[in-house]
């Protein structure tokens, strides 16, 4: 198991308005298929420094729901 870099350690999961740190590369997005989330957008990120995978969800009204670690 690798250690998360300082940039990733500073991300507060679930906090809206957090910008990705400079080494967090955008990997594309998906639209969840779970009931009630069909119109949401999940952006996928991967840290180029430590390899941590993050998701940032935006709901159907455009509200940023913050980052969370990808499963």
PDB file with SEQRES, HELIX, SHEET and CRYST1 records, atoms N, CA, C and O in Angstrom:
SEQRES   1 A   71  UNK UNK UNK UNK UNK UNK UNK UNK UNK UNK UNK UNK UNK          
SEQRES   2 A   71  UNK UNK UNK UNK UNK UNK UNK UNK UNK UNK UNK UNK UNK          
SEQRES   3 A   71  UNK UNK UNK UNK UNK UNK UNK UNK UNK UNK UNK UNK UNK          
SEQRES   4 A   71  UNK UNK UNK UNK UNK UNK UNK UNK UNK UNK UNK UNK UNK          
SEQRES   5 A   71  UNK UNK UNK UNK UNK UNK UNK UNK UNK UNK UNK UNK UNK          
SEQRES   6 A   71  UNK UNK UNK UNK UNK UNK                                      
HELIX    1 AA1 UNK A    6  UNK A    9  1                                   4    
SHEET    1 AA1 4 UNK A  24  UNK A  30  0                                        
SHEET    2 AA1 4 UNK A  41  UNK A  47 -1                                        
SHEET    3 AA1 4 UNK A  53  UNK A  58 -1                                        
SHEET    4 AA1 4 UNK A  64  UNK A  69 -1                                        
CRYST1    1.000    1.000    1.000  90.00  90.00  90.00 P 1           1          
ATOM      1  N   UNK A   1       0.843  -1.180   0.000  1.00  0.00           N  
ATOM      2  CA  UNK A   1       0.000   0.000   0.000  1.00  0.00           C  
ATOM      3  C   UNK A   1       0.887   1.243   0.000  1.00  0.00           C  
ATOM      4  O   UNK A   1       1.824   1.343   0.793  1.00  0.00           O  
ATOM      5  N   UNK A   2       0.594   2.176  -0.879  1.00  0.00           N  
ATOM      6  CA  UNK A   2       1.414   3.385  -0.966  1.00  0.00           C  
ATOM      7  C   UNK A   2       0.848   4.481  -0.063  1.00  0.00           C  
ATOM      8  O   UNK A   2      -0.305   4.435   0.368  1.00  0.00           O  
ATOM      9  N   UNK A   3       1.683   5.443   0.199  1.00  0.00           N  
ATOM     10  CA  UNK A   3       1.300   6.569   1.043  1.00  0.00           C  
ATOM     11  C   UNK A   3       0.758   7.687   0.162  1.00  0.00           C  
ATOM     12  O   UNK A   3       1.312   7.988  -0.895  1.00  0.00           O  
ATOM     13  N   UNK A   4      -0.325   8.291   0.612  1.00  0.00           N  
ATOM     14  CA  UNK A   4      -0.944   9.378  -0.134  1.00  0.00           C  
ATOM     15  C   UNK A   4      -0.062  10.619  -0.064  1.00  0.00           C  
ATOM     16  O   UNK A   4       0.465  10.950   0.999  1.00  0.00           O  
ATOM     17  N   UNK A   5       0.099  11.309  -1.196  1.00  0.00           N  
ATOM     18  CA  UNK A   5       0.928  12.513  -1.240  1.00  0.00           C  
ATOM     19  C   UNK A   5       0.275  13.641  -0.432  1.00  0.00           C  
ATOM     20  O   UNK A   5      -0.898  13.557  -0.068  1.00  0.00           O  
ATOM     21  N   UNK A   6       1.033  14.669  -0.165  1.00  0.00           N  
ATOM     22  CA  UNK A   6       0.555  15.795   0.634  1.00  0.00           C  
ATOM     23  C   UNK A   6      -0.640  16.493  -0.019  1.00  0.00           C  
ATOM     24  O   UNK A   6      -1.572  16.904   0.672  1.00  0.00           O  
ATOM     25  N   UNK A   7      -0.614  16.628  -1.356  1.00  0.00           N  
ATOM     26  CA  UNK A   7      -1.726  17.257  -2.068  1.00  0.00           C  
ATOM     27  C   UNK A   7      -3.029  16.505  -1.842  1.00  0.00           C  
ATOM     28  O   UNK A   7      -4.067  17.120  -1.597  1.00  0.00           O  
ATOM     29  N   UNK A   8      -2.982  15.170  -1.922  1.00  0.00           N  
ATOM     30  CA  UNK A   8      -4.177  14.356  -1.698  1.00  0.00           C  
ATOM     31  C   UNK A   8      -4.592  14.364  -0.229  1.00  0.00           C  
ATOM     32  O   UNK A   8      -5.783  14.344   0.082  1.00  0.00           O  
ATOM     33  N   UNK A   9      -3.626  14.394   0.662  1.00  0.00           N  
ATOM     34  CA  UNK A   9      -3.945  14.444   2.088  1.00  0.00           C  
ATOM     35  C   UNK A   9      -4.689  15.726   2.453  1.00  0.00           C  
ATOM     36  O   UNK A   9      -5.448  15.749   3.422  1.00  0.00           O  
ATOM     37  N   UNK A  10      -4.477  16.776   1.693  1.00  0.00           N  
ATOM     38  CA  UNK A  10      -5.111  18.064   1.987  1.00  0.00           C  
ATOM     39  C   UNK A  10      -6.532  18.182   1.428  1.00  0.00           C  
ATOM     40  O   UNK A  10      -7.235  19.144   1.737  1.00  0.00           O  
ATOM     41  N   UNK A  11      -6.962  17.217   0.610  1.00  0.00           N  
ATOM     42  CA  UNK A  11      -8.328  17.244   0.085  1.00  0.00           C  
ATOM     43  C   UNK A  11      -9.278  16.843   1.208  1.00  0.00           C  
ATOM     44  O   UNK A  11      -9.111  15.791   1.826  1.00  0.00           O  
ATOM     45  N   UNK A  12     -10.267  17.679   1.464  1.00  0.00           N  
ATOM     46  CA  UNK A  12     -11.294  17.364   2.451  1.00  0.00           C  
ATOM     47  C   UNK A  12     -12.473  16.723   1.730  1.00  0.00           C  
ATOM     48  O   UNK A  12     -13.226  17.417   1.048  1.00  0.00           O  
ATOM     49  N   UNK A  13     -12.647  15.396   1.870  1.00  0.00           N  
ATOM     50  CA  UNK A  13     -13.741  14.716   1.172  1.00  0.00           C  
ATOM     51  C   UNK A  13     -15.109  15.315   1.528  1.00  0.00           C  
ATOM     52  O   UNK A  13     -15.376  15.654   2.681  1.00  0.00           O  
ATOM     53  N   UNK A  14     -15.957  15.434   0.513  1.00  0.00           N  
ATOM     54  CA  UNK A  14     -17.309  15.921   0.715  1.00  0.00           C  
ATOM     55  C   UNK A  14     -17.447  17.424   0.821  1.00  0.00           C  
ATOM     56  O   UNK A  14     -18.555  17.928   1.000  1.00  0.00           O  
ATOM     57  N   UNK A  15     -16.342  18.154   0.714  1.00  0.00           N  
ATOM     58  CA  UNK A  15     -16.375  19.612   0.811  1.00  0.00           C  
ATOM     59  C   UNK A  15     -16.496  20.206  -0.588  1.00  0.00           C  
ATOM     60  O   UNK A  15     -15.628  19.993  -1.434  1.00  0.00           O  
ATOM     61  N   UNK A  16     -17.570  20.947  -0.830  1.00  0.00           N  
ATOM     62  CA  UNK A  16     -17.803  21.545  -2.144  1.00  0.00           C  
ATOM     63  C   UNK A  16     -16.807  22.653  -2.438  1.00  0.00           C  
ATOM     64  O   UNK A  16     -16.301  23.305  -1.525  1.00  0.00           O  
ATOM     65  N   UNK A  17     -16.530  22.861  -3.714  1.00  0.00           N  
ATOM     66  CA  UNK A  17     -15.687  23.971  -4.143  1.00  0.00           C  
ATOM     67  C   UNK A  17     -14.189  23.737  -4.038  1.00  0.00           C  
ATOM     68  O   UNK A  17     -13.413  24.674  -4.225  1.00  0.00           O  
ATOM     69  N   UNK A  18     -13.761  22.516  -3.744  1.00  0.00           N  
ATOM     70  CA  UNK A  18     -12.334  22.207  -3.637  1.00  0.00           C  
ATOM     71  C   UNK A  18     -11.770  21.963  -5.033  1.00  0.00           C  
ATOM     72  O   UNK A  18     -12.255  21.098  -5.763  1.00  0.00           O  
ATOM     73  N   UNK A  19     -10.753  22.721  -5.397  1.00  0.00           N  
ATOM     74  CA  UNK A  19     -10.109  22.545  -6.704  1.00  0.00           C  
ATOM     75  C   UNK A  19      -9.119  21.379  -6.628  1.00  0.00           C  
ATOM     76  O   UNK A  19      -8.485  21.170  -5.593  1.00  0.00           O  
ATOM     77  N   UNK A  20      -8.983  20.619  -7.720  1.00  0.00           N  
ATOM     78  CA  UNK A  20      -7.994  19.548  -7.717  1.00  0.00           C  
ATOM     79  C   UNK A  20      -6.577  20.113  -7.631  1.00  0.00           C  
ATOM     80  O   UNK A  20      -6.281  21.152  -8.221  1.00  0.00           O  
ATOM     81  N   UNK A  21      -5.706  19.427  -6.896  1.00  0.00           N  
ATOM     82  CA  UNK A  21      -4.321  19.902  -6.811  1.00  0.00           C  
ATOM     83  C   UNK A  21      -3.614  19.669  -8.142  1.00  0.00           C  
ATOM     84  O   UNK A  21      -4.105  18.905  -8.973  1.00  0.00           O  
ATOM     85  N   UNK A  22      -2.453  20.324  -8.360  1.00  0.00           N  
ATOM     86  CA  UNK A  22      -1.793  20.298  -9.681  1.00  0.00           C  
ATOM     87  C   UNK A  22      -1.451  18.909 -10.230  1.00  0.00           C  
ATOM     88  O   UNK A  22      -1.362  18.749 -11.448  1.00  0.00           O  
ATOM     89  N   UNK A  23      -1.256  17.907  -9.375  1.00  0.00           N  
ATOM     90  CA  UNK A  23      -0.893  16.571  -9.853  1.00  0.00           C  
ATOM     91  C   UNK A  23      -2.091  15.644 -10.003  1.00  0.00           C  
ATOM     92  O   UNK A  23      -1.923  14.453 -10.263  1.00  0.00           O  
ATOM     93  N   UNK A  24      -3.293  16.175  -9.843  1.00  0.00           N  
ATOM     94  CA  UNK A  24      -4.497  15.371  -9.980  1.00  0.00           C  
ATOM     95  C   UNK A  24      -4.971  15.460 -11.426  1.00  0.00           C  
ATOM     96  O   UNK A  24      -5.499  16.486 -11.856  1.00  0.00           O  
ATOM     97  N   UNK A  25      -4.779  14.384 -12.165  1.00  0.00           N  
ATOM     98  CA  UNK A  25      -5.123  14.357 -13.578  1.00  0.00           C  
ATOM     99  C   UNK A  25      -6.558  13.911 -13.810  1.00  0.00           C  
ATOM    100  O   UNK A  25      -7.002  12.911 -13.246  1.00  0.00           O  
ATOM    101  N   UNK A  26      -7.280  14.651 -14.640  1.00  0.00           N  
ATOM    102  CA  UNK A  26      -8.666  14.317 -14.963  1.00  0.00           C  
ATOM    103  C   UNK A  26      -8.673  13.119 -15.909  1.00  0.00           C  
ATOM    104  O   UNK A  26      -7.979  13.115 -16.926  1.00  0.00           O  
ATOM    105  N   UNK A  27      -9.462  12.106 -15.566  1.00  0.00           N  
ATOM    106  CA  UNK A  27      -9.504  10.861 -16.335  1.00  0.00           C  
ATOM    107  C   UNK A  27     -10.808  10.682 -17.111  1.00  0.00           C  
ATOM    108  O   UNK A  27     -11.045   9.620 -17.686  1.00  0.00           O  
ATOM    109  N   UNK A  28     -11.653  11.711 -17.132  1.00  0.00           N  
ATOM    110  CA  UNK A  28     -12.928  11.604 -17.815  1.00  0.00           C  
ATOM    111  C   UNK A  28     -14.076  11.635 -16.817  1.00  0.00           C  
ATOM    112  O   UNK A  28     -13.873  11.901 -15.632  1.00  0.00           O  
ATOM    113  N   UNK A  29     -15.279  11.363 -17.303  1.00  0.00           N  
ATOM    114  CA  UNK A  29     -16.437  11.375 -16.417  1.00  0.00           C  
ATOM    115  C   UNK A  29     -17.427  10.302 -16.834  1.00  0.00           C  
ATOM    116  O   UNK A  29     -17.384   9.786 -17.950  1.00  0.00           O  
ATOM    117  N   UNK A  30     -18.325   9.978 -15.901  1.00  0.00           N  
ATOM    118  CA  UNK A  30     -19.413   9.046 -16.164  1.00  0.00           C  
ATOM    119  C   UNK A  30     -20.694   9.642 -15.587  1.00  0.00           C  
ATOM    120  O   UNK A  30     -20.661  10.561 -14.768  1.00  0.00           O  
ATOM    121  N   UNK A  31     -21.808   9.101 -16.029  1.00  0.00           N  
ATOM    122  CA  UNK A  31     -23.093   9.467 -15.470  1.00  0.00           C  
ATOM    123  C   UNK A  31     -23.597   8.257 -14.691  1.00  0.00           C  
ATOM    124  O   UNK A  31     -23.857   7.211 -15.286  1.00  0.00           O  
ATOM    125  N   UNK A  32     -23.740   8.380 -13.367  1.00  0.00           N  
ATOM    126  CA  UNK A  32     -24.190   7.242 -12.561  1.00  0.00           C  
ATOM    127  C   UNK A  32     -25.539   6.714 -13.034  1.00  0.00           C  
ATOM    128  O   UNK A  32     -26.363   7.467 -13.552  1.00  0.00           O  
ATOM    129  N   UNK A  33     -25.756   5.414 -12.852  1.00  0.00           N  
ATOM    130  CA  UNK A  33     -27.005   4.789 -13.267  1.00  0.00           C  
ATOM    131  C   UNK A  33     -27.899   4.433 -12.082  1.00  0.00           C  
ATOM    132  O   UNK A  33     -28.993   3.900 -12.270  1.00  0.00           O  
ATOM    133  N   UNK A  34     -27.444   4.723 -10.864  1.00  0.00           N  
ATOM    134  CA  UNK A  34     -28.242   4.417  -9.685  1.00  0.00           C  
ATOM    135  C   UNK A  34     -29.481   5.299  -9.640  1.00  0.00           C  
ATOM    136  O   UNK A  34     -29.446   6.465 -10.036  1.00  0.00           O  
ATOM    137  N   UNK A  35     -30.566   4.730  -9.156  1.00  0.00           N  
ATOM    138  CA  UNK A  35     -31.825   5.459  -9.074  1.00  0.00           C  
ATOM    139  C   UNK A  35     -31.647   6.743  -8.271  1.00  0.00           C  
ATOM    140  O   UNK A  35     -31.099   6.734  -7.169  1.00  0.00           O  
ATOM    141  N   UNK A  36     -32.119   7.840  -8.843  1.00  0.00           N  
ATOM    142  CA  UNK A  36     -32.001   9.138  -8.192  1.00  0.00           C  
ATOM    143  C   UNK A  36     -30.726   9.896  -8.535  1.00  0.00           C  
ATOM    144  O   UNK A  36     -30.607  11.082  -8.226  1.00  0.00           O  
ATOM    145  N   UNK A  37     -29.778   9.228  -9.167  1.00  0.00           N  
ATOM    146  CA  UNK A  37     -28.509   9.868  -9.531  1.00  0.00           C  
ATOM    147  C   UNK A  37     -28.295   9.891 -11.038  1.00  0.00           C  
ATOM    148  O   UNK A  37     -27.214  10.260 -11.497  1.00  0.00           O  
ATOM    149  N   UNK A  38     -29.297   9.506 -11.814  1.00  0.00           N  
ATOM    150  CA  UNK A  38     -29.148   9.355 -13.261  1.00  0.00           C  
ATOM    151  C   UNK A  38     -28.684  10.621 -13.956  1.00  0.00           C  
ATOM    152  O   UNK A  38     -27.976  10.539 -14.960  1.00  0.00           O  
ATOM    153  N   UNK A  39     -29.054  11.771 -13.461  1.00  0.00           N  
ATOM    154  CA  UNK A  39     -28.693  13.030 -14.117  1.00  0.00           C  
ATOM    155  C   UNK A  39     -27.441  13.674 -13.512  1.00  0.00           C  
ATOM    156  O   UNK A  39     -27.072  14.789 -13.881  1.00  0.00           O  
ATOM    157  N   UNK A  40     -26.800  12.975 -12.595  1.00  0.00           N  
ATOM    158  CA  UNK A  40     -25.566  13.484 -11.986  1.00  0.00           C  
ATOM    159  C   UNK A  40     -24.372  13.199 -12.889  1.00  0.00           C  
ATOM    160  O   UNK A  40     -24.477  12.454 -13.863  1.00  0.00           O  
ATOM    161  N   UNK A  41     -23.249  13.795 -12.553  1.00  0.00           N  
ATOM    162  CA  UNK A  41     -22.005  13.583 -13.299  1.00  0.00           C  
ATOM    163  C   UNK A  41     -20.910  13.275 -12.282  1.00  0.00           C  
ATOM    164  O   UNK A  41     -20.783  13.964 -11.269  1.00  0.00           O  
ATOM    165  N   UNK A  42     -20.126  12.244 -12.556  1.00  0.00           N  
ATOM    166  CA  UNK A  42     -19.011  11.861 -11.707  1.00  0.00           C  
ATOM    167  C   UNK A  42     -17.722  12.036 -12.499  1.00  0.00           C  
ATOM    168  O   UNK A  42     -17.478  11.321 -13.471  1.00  0.00           O  
ATOM    169  N   UNK A  43     -16.905  12.988 -12.079  1.00  0.00           N  
ATOM    170  CA  UNK A  43     -15.606  13.192 -12.720  1.00  0.00           C  
ATOM    171  C   UNK A  43     -14.574  12.314 -12.020  1.00  0.00           C  
ATOM    172  O   UNK A  43     -14.531  12.247 -10.792  1.00  0.00           O  
ATOM    173  N   UNK A  44     -13.750  11.648 -12.809  1.00  0.00           N  
ATOM    174  CA  UNK A  44     -12.738  10.738 -12.280  1.00  0.00           C  
ATOM    175  C   UNK A  44     -11.365  11.410 -12.366  1.00  0.00           C  
ATOM    176  O   UNK A  44     -11.007  11.998 -13.386  1.00  0.00           O  
ATOM    177  N   UNK A  45     -10.613  11.310 -11.278  1.00  0.00           N  
ATOM    178  CA  UNK A  45      -9.274  11.877 -11.202  1.00  0.00           C  
ATOM    179  C   UNK A  45      -8.315  10.819 -10.674  1.00  0.00           C  
ATOM    180  O   UNK A  45      -8.699   9.941  -9.902  1.00  0.00           O  
ATOM    181  N   UNK A  46      -7.059  10.917 -11.105  1.00  0.00           N  
ATOM    182  CA  UNK A  46      -6.001  10.059 -10.574  1.00  0.00           C  
ATOM    183  C   UNK A  46      -4.782  10.923 -10.320  1.00  0.00           C  
ATOM    184  O   UNK A  46      -4.380  11.722 -11.166  1.00  0.00           O  
ATOM    185  N   UNK A  47      -4.202  10.755  -9.148  1.00  0.00           N  
ATOM    186  CA  UNK A  47      -3.023  11.539  -8.773  1.00  0.00           C  
ATOM    187  C   UNK A  47      -1.796  10.980  -9.481  1.00  0.00           C  
ATOM    188  O   UNK A  47      -1.520   9.782  -9.415  1.00  0.00           O  
ATOM    189  N   UNK A  48      -1.070  11.855 -10.155  1.00  0.00           N  
ATOM    190  CA  UNK A  48       0.144  11.444 -10.863  1.00  0.00           C  
ATOM    191  C   UNK A  48       1.300  11.207  -9.909  1.00  0.00           C  
ATOM    192  O   UNK A  48       2.285  10.570 -10.283  1.00  0.00           O  
ATOM    193  N   UNK A  49       1.199  11.712  -8.664  1.00  0.00           N  
ATOM    194  CA  UNK A  49       2.262  11.538  -7.673  1.00  0.00           C  
ATOM    195  C   UNK A  49       2.122  10.238  -6.888  1.00  0.00           C  
ATOM    196  O   UNK A  49       3.077   9.469  -6.780  1.00  0.00           O  
ATOM    197  N   UNK A  50       0.929   9.993  -6.339  1.00  0.00           N  
ATOM    198  CA  UNK A  50       0.770   8.838  -5.449  1.00  0.00           C  
ATOM    199  C   UNK A  50      -0.180   7.764  -5.988  1.00  0.00           C  
ATOM    200  O   UNK A  50      -0.254   6.669  -5.431  1.00  0.00           O  
ATOM    201  N   UNK A  51      -0.904   8.071  -7.065  1.00  0.00           N  
ATOM    202  CA  UNK A  51      -1.796   7.085  -7.661  1.00  0.00           C  
ATOM    203  C   UNK A  51      -3.180   7.006  -7.044  1.00  0.00           C  
ATOM    204  O   UNK A  51      -3.977   6.155  -7.441  1.00  0.00           O  
ATOM    205  N   UNK A  52      -3.492   7.870  -6.080  1.00  0.00           N  
ATOM    206  CA  UNK A  52      -4.824   7.851  -5.460  1.00  0.00           C  
ATOM    207  C   UNK A  52      -5.883   8.177  -6.513  1.00  0.00           C  
ATOM    208  O   UNK A  52      -5.671   9.027  -7.378  1.00  0.00           O  
ATOM    209  N   UNK A  53      -7.017   7.495  -6.426  1.00  0.00           N  
ATOM    210  CA  UNK A  53      -8.118   7.724  -7.367  1.00  0.00           C  
ATOM    211  C   UNK A  53      -9.244   8.436  -6.631  1.00  0.00           C  
ATOM    212  O   UNK A  53      -9.668   8.018  -5.554  1.00  0.00           O  
ATOM    213  N   UNK A  54      -9.718   9.519  -7.233  1.00  0.00           N  
ATOM    214  CA  UNK A  54     -10.753  10.360  -6.639  1.00  0.00           C  
ATOM    215  C   UNK A  54     -11.928  10.502  -7.584  1.00  0.00           C  
ATOM    216  O   UNK A  54     -11.778  10.417  -8.803  1.00  0.00           O  
ATOM    217  N   UNK A  55     -13.104  10.721  -7.006  1.00  0.00           N  
ATOM    218  CA  UNK A  55     -14.315  11.026  -7.753  1.00  0.00           C  
ATOM    219  C   UNK A  55     -14.842  12.359  -7.243  1.00  0.00           C  
ATOM    220  O   UNK A  55     -14.762  12.645  -6.049  1.00  0.00           O  
ATOM    221  N   UNK A  56     -15.379  13.171  -8.141  1.00  0.00           N  
ATOM    222  CA  UNK A  56     -16.062  14.408  -7.735  1.00  0.00           C  
ATOM    223  C   UNK A  56     -17.414  14.411  -8.420  1.00  0.00           C  
ATOM    224  O   UNK A  56     -17.503  14.439  -9.648  1.00  0.00           O  
ATOM    225  N   UNK A  57     -18.473  14.383  -7.609  1.00  0.00           N  
ATOM    226  CA  UNK A  57     -19.824  14.318  -8.154  1.00  0.00           C  
ATOM    227  C   UNK A  57     -20.462  15.700  -8.199  1.00  0.00           C  
ATOM    228  O   UNK A  57     -20.306  16.514  -7.288  1.00  0.00           O  
ATOM    229  N   UNK A  58     -21.175  15.935  -9.276  1.00  0.00           N  
ATOM    230  CA  UNK A  58     -21.981  17.137  -9.456  1.00  0.00           C  
ATOM    231  C   UNK A  58     -23.405  16.644  -9.671  1.00  0.00           C  
ATOM    232  O   UNK A  58     -23.649  15.821 -10.554  1.00  0.00           O  
ATOM    233  N   UNK A  59     -24.348  17.138  -8.871  1.00  0.00           N  
ATOM    234  CA  UNK A  59     -25.717  16.638  -9.005  1.00  0.00           C  
ATOM    235  C   UNK A  59     -26.431  17.241 -10.208  1.00  0.00           C  
ATOM    236  O   UNK A  59     -25.866  18.068 -10.924  1.00  0.00           O  
ATOM    237  N   UNK A  60     -27.665  16.825 -10.423  1.00  0.00           N  
ATOM    238  CA  UNK A  60     -28.394  17.241 -11.628  1.00  0.00           C  
ATOM    239  C   UNK A  60     -28.684  18.732 -11.674  1.00  0.00           C  
ATOM    240  O   UNK A  60     -29.048  19.246 -12.732  1.00  0.00           O  
ATOM    241  N   UNK A  61     -28.534  19.442 -10.560  1.00  0.00           N  
ATOM    242  CA  UNK A  61     -28.740  20.885 -10.530  1.00  0.00           C  
ATOM    243  C   UNK A  61     -27.425  21.654 -10.652  1.00  0.00           C  
ATOM    244  O   UNK A  61     -27.411  22.882 -10.578  1.00  0.00           O  
ATOM    245  N   UNK A  62     -26.315  20.922 -10.839  1.00  0.00           N  
ATOM    246  CA  UNK A  62     -25.013  21.560 -10.984  1.00  0.00           C  
ATOM    247  C   UNK A  62     -24.304  21.856  -9.680  1.00  0.00           C  
ATOM    248  O   UNK A  62     -23.323  22.600  -9.661  1.00  0.00           O  
ATOM    249  N   UNK A  63     -24.793  21.277  -8.576  1.00  0.00           N  
ATOM    250  CA  UNK A  63     -24.192  21.495  -7.266  1.00  0.00           C  
ATOM    251  C   UNK A  63     -23.018  20.533  -7.075  1.00  0.00           C  
ATOM    252  O   UNK A  63     -23.161  19.322  -7.241  1.00  0.00           O  
ATOM    253  N   UNK A  64     -21.872  21.084  -6.729  1.00  0.00           N  
ATOM    254  CA  UNK A  64     -20.656  20.301  -6.468  1.00  0.00           C  
ATOM    255  C   UNK A  64     -20.820  19.594  -5.134  1.00  0.00           C  
ATOM    256  O   UNK A  64     -21.057  20.241  -4.114  1.00  0.00           O  
ATOM    257  N   UNK A  65     -20.695  18.253  -5.129  1.00  0.00           N  
ATOM    258  CA  UNK A  65     -20.821  17.480  -3.902  1.00  0.00           C  
ATOM    259  C   UNK A  65     -19.464  17.120  -3.307  1.00  0.00           C  
ATOM    260  O   UNK A  65     -19.396  16.375  -2.330  1.00  0.00           O  
ATOM    261  N   UNK A  66     -18.399  17.637  -3.879  1.00  0.00           N  
ATOM    262  CA  UNK A  66     -17.062  17.418  -3.347  1.00  0.00           C  
ATOM    263  C   UNK A  66     -16.397  16.131  -3.824  1.00  0.00           C  
ATOM    264  O   UNK A  66     -16.988  15.325  -4.542  1.00  0.00           O  
ATOM    265  N   UNK A  67     -15.163  15.972  -3.403  1.00  0.00           N  
ATOM    266  CA  UNK A  67     -14.364  14.801  -3.749  1.00  0.00           C  
ATOM    267  C   UNK A  67     -14.646  13.662  -2.779  1.00  0.00           C  
ATOM    268  O   UNK A  67     -15.021  13.878  -1.627  1.00  0.00           O  
ATOM    269  N   UNK A  68     -14.455  12.437  -3.278  1.00  0.00           N  
ATOM    270  CA  UNK A  68     -14.439  11.252  -2.425  1.00  0.00           C  
ATOM    271  C   UNK A  68     -13.460  10.279  -3.059  1.00  0.00           C  
ATOM    272  O   UNK A  68     -13.265  10.289  -4.274  1.00  0.00           O  
ATOM    273  N   UNK A  69     -12.849   9.444  -2.242  1.00  0.00           N  
ATOM    274  CA  UNK A  69     -11.933   8.442  -2.776  1.00  0.00           C  
ATOM    275  C   UNK A  69     -12.726   7.419  -3.575  1.00  0.00           C  
ATOM    276  O   UNK A  69     -13.805   6.994  -3.163  1.00  0.00           O  
ATOM    277  N   UNK A  70     -12.190   7.034  -4.700  1.00  0.00           N  
ATOM    278  CA  UNK A  70     -12.841   6.037  -5.539  1.00  0.00           C  
ATOM    279  C   UNK A  70     -12.706   4.662  -4.889  1.00  0.00           C  
ATOM    280  O   UNK A  70     -11.686   4.367  -4.266  1.00  0.00           O  
ATOM    281  N   UNK A  71     -13.730   3.823  -5.032  1.00  0.00           N  
ATOM    282  CA  UNK A  71     -13.646   2.468  -4.448  1.00  0.00           C  
ATOM    283  C   UNK A  71     -12.629   1.615  -5.187  1.00  0.00           C  
ATOM    284  O   UNK A  71     -12.426   0.453  -4.836  1.00  0.00           O  
TER     285      UNK A  71                                                      
END                                                                             
